[in-house]
Amino acid sequence: MNLNNDVQSMLATQRNLSLENNKRTGFVIDHHNFLQTCGETRTRFLKQISFRHSEFYNRRTCRILCCAKTDTQSVCAVPINWDLSAWLKGWDSVREEVSVQISQRDTETIKNVPSNYCSEQGSIRGKIPKDLRGTLYRNGPAKFEVGKILVKHPWDGDGMITAISISDNGVWFRNRFVRTKGYMAEQAAGKVLYRGTFGTQKPGGWIANAFDLSMKNVANTGVVHWDNRLFAFWEAGVPYQLNPSNLATAGPTQFQGAILKSGNFTAHPKIDLQTGCLIGFSTKAYPRSGTEITFHEMKPGFQWRKSIKALIPGFGFYHDFAVTEDYYVLFQGPLEFNPLPFILGVRPVADCIHSCLEKPAKIILISRNSVTEDGYAAHVHILSTETGFVFHFANAYEQGEGANRTLIVDLVKVRRYYAAELKTDRSQDPCLYENLEERVPKSCLYRYIVSIGKSEPFILDQLALSSRQVEFPGIHPFFMSKCHSFIYASTSGLSDGVAPFQGIAKIDTNKGSQKEQVWIPQPYEFAGEPLFVPIPSWIGEDQGYLLTIVYDGSRHLSYLAILDAQHVSDGPICRIDFPIHIPHGLHGCWTDTVYNMESIQCDFVEYDFETTQLSATNNSWDNLVDLGT
């Protein structure tokens, strides 16, 4: 293969680089079959890159360094600390549902094995801590085609719940797709029947999609174990209830009619450990007046504590929220929504949302304990701040007294909304996957300090807690709505720049970047959201474990990594290898409840959408699901 001058120049530059794992980054050459969509030679070598005097690479971005057309191949420069082909394989569909007992929890079954070792039953490397007992659930899209048609965006994939129960008897791994109405219909038909939110359209062009405003509930975003029940969430539709043991789908639920009018519920409900309440919200858009958002708080057994409404002017995309003693907290990015292309069938709805960077963003405080006679919050404070967009909050809390009382909110912010840019249609130029920094803005952890002690709240300060690219922030669950010190988040292998999330960062909010701990696995491994599980006798805030599911692209399998939260940089103290791969996922939850494989009752049959009743149920599942919705 004859490389052109641009590639030869890049290779010469590469030879001058000294590489040191996890500290400095260079680049390597990745060869793949050339696609015609690559077009003619496109030189994107960055003129402004700089080097240390020691010839270490000082500032690395994730743009394509060079993409050159040759006779038969396309040659791309990729960051050496993440493997493009391995990352792409993480979007492969899961083909099977399994239920296996992997190993005895206190037995180190595998010693000194090669890194590419795999077992049909899974395996354990290291020892599972004796004080870690319970069940981890994780939700995420896992089926990326219907029949022979690929979805055009990963978040349009059907949701699959993965569960790992750790008990004295061993480790029980199982996975199961959520049997939503749309999933069952499309699997039976063998073709796409619904429009997707982020990129997928029904076959047949705009004519087939025009004026069809319904979208498939993929139930692929969040999962919560609450009141001995398990729920899968997708924010544009109703939740689905599942059997927390064998993951069988019980059916959709309206939470006893609470979300009947809106027909949706947030994918990020919170559990108040002090009261046991599940807290979440529903939204209803009004084109002329804005968005009516209703917060719900319910006690175990679906006993309603309260519902509070608020009308927020303008268009808003509210994926997550935070809650304090007195307020619900939202972040409204400056977005513009033009529904006409969606209505006419030309574009999916997410492609019709665009950021207005010239306009400010808004932090919204909705009173939690003061309600008018008609059920609306007595106080809604809308505070302008610099432009940006927020998917996820870490936490919020109040502190101080009287006029000095403040509200602290920690969140991950990007400069603009970017969900539509994450399409992974592999029929496109594969080089585009490396050009992430131009397509996806950098997400960083920020803190806002709001004065709430006077008549009208106002923003006192905004500061960056870390310069790293992070997402999926989390804390010790006991510290929700309380002053916290540590935030755990997914992070990339780059200290500066944008890349797929690979590892875990622990950020001390009191000391910022001076007190960060980071674990980055191998270039072909990609860790998901970290969940903090405190030890039973915890005293210090970081006494516990971090659990994250890691996709291993070298073996096309996944494993559960268990890290000591006090020593994140040391990496996993134990890993549980799964018998299948789990695609790059979204959110999970932990419960101290242990489910054993031997205790499954097999007479539970999943929801039948052709009737208004369950085909069969255990007595313990009677009346838990709103049938016929």
HELIX and SHEET records of a PDB file:
HELIX    1   1 ASN A    5  ARG A   15  1                                  11    
HELIX    2   2 GLN A   36  CYS A   38  5                                   3    
HELIX    3   3 LEU A   84  LYS A   89  1                                   6    
HELIX    4   4 PRO A  154  ASP A  156  5                                   3    
HELIX    5   5 LYS A  181  ALA A  189  1                                   9    
HELIX    6   6 GLY A  205  ASN A  209  1                                   5    
HELIX    7   7 LEU A  340  ILE A  343  1                                   4    
HELIX    8   8 VAL A  349  CYS A  352  5                                   4    
HELIX    9   9 GLY A  402  ASN A  404  5                                   3    
HELIX   10  10 ALA A  419  LEU A  422  5                                   4    
HELIX   11  11 PRO A  430  GLU A  434  5                                   5    
HELIX   12  12 LEU A  436  ARG A  439  1                                   4    
HELIX   13  13 PRO A  477  PHE A  479  5                                   3    
HELIX   14  14 VAL A  568  ASP A  570  5                                   3    
HELIX   15  15 MET A  597  SER A  599  5                                   3    
HELIX   16  16 ASN A  619  TRP A  621  5                                   3    
SHEET    1   A 3 PHE A  27  ASN A  33  0                                        
SHEET    2   A 3 GLN A  73  PRO A  79 -1                                        
SHEET    3   A 3 CYS A  67  LYS A  69 -1                                        
SHEET    1   B 5 SER A  99  GLN A 101  0                                        
SHEET    2   B 5 GLY A 170  PHE A 177 -1                                        
SHEET    3   B 5 ASP A 158  SER A 167 -1                                        
SHEET    4   B 5 GLY A 134  LYS A 143 -1                                        
SHEET    5   B 5 GLY A 588  THR A 591 -1                                        
SHEET    1   C 5 SER A 123  GLY A 126  0                                        
SHEET    2   C 5 PRO A 572  ASP A 577 -1                                        
SHEET    3   C 5 LEU A 557  ASP A 564 -1                                        
SHEET    4   C 5 GLY A 544  ASP A 552 -1                                        
SHEET    5   C 5 GLU A 525  ALA A 527 -1                                        
SHEET    1   D 5 SER A 123  GLY A 126  0                                        
SHEET    2   D 5 PRO A 572  ASP A 577 -1                                        
SHEET    3   D 5 LEU A 557  ASP A 564 -1                                        
SHEET    4   D 5 GLY A 544  ASP A 552 -1                                        
SHEET    5   D 5 LEU A 531  PRO A 534 -1                                        
SHEET    1   E 2 GLU A 145  VAL A 146  0                                        
SHEET    2   E 2 ILE A 149  LEU A 150 -1                                        
SHEET    1   F 4 GLY A 222  TRP A 226  0                                        
SHEET    2   F 4 ARG A 229  PHE A 233 -1                                        
SHEET    3   F 4 TYR A 240  LEU A 242 -1                                        
SHEET    4   F 4 THR A 249  PRO A 252 -1                                        
SHEET    1   G 4 LYS A 270  ASP A 272  0                                        
SHEET    2   G 4 CYS A 277  TYR A 286 -1                                        
SHEET    3   G 4 GLY A 290  LYS A 299 -1                                        
SHEET    4   G 4 GLN A 303  ILE A 312 -1                                        
SHEET    1   H 4 ALA A 322  VAL A 323  0                                        
SHEET    2   H 4 TYR A 327  GLN A 332 -1                                        
SHEET    3   H 4 ALA A 361  SER A 367 -1                                        
SHEET    4   H 4 VAL A 380  THR A 385 -1                                        
SHEET    1   I 2 LEU A 335  PHE A 337  0                                        
SHEET    2   I 2 ILE A 353  SER A 355 -1                                        
SHEET    1   J 4 PHE A 389  GLN A 399  0                                        
SHEET    2   J 4 THR A 406  VAL A 414 -1                                        
SHEET    3   J 4 CYS A 444  SER A 451 -1                                        
SHEET    4   J 4 PHE A 458  ALA A 464 -1                                        
SHEET    1   K 4 VAL A 470  GLY A 474  0                                        
SHEET    2   K 4 PHE A 486  THR A 491 -1                                        
SHEET    3   K 4 GLY A 503  ASP A 508 -1                                        
SHEET    4   K 4 GLY A 512  TRP A 519 -1                                        
END                                                                             
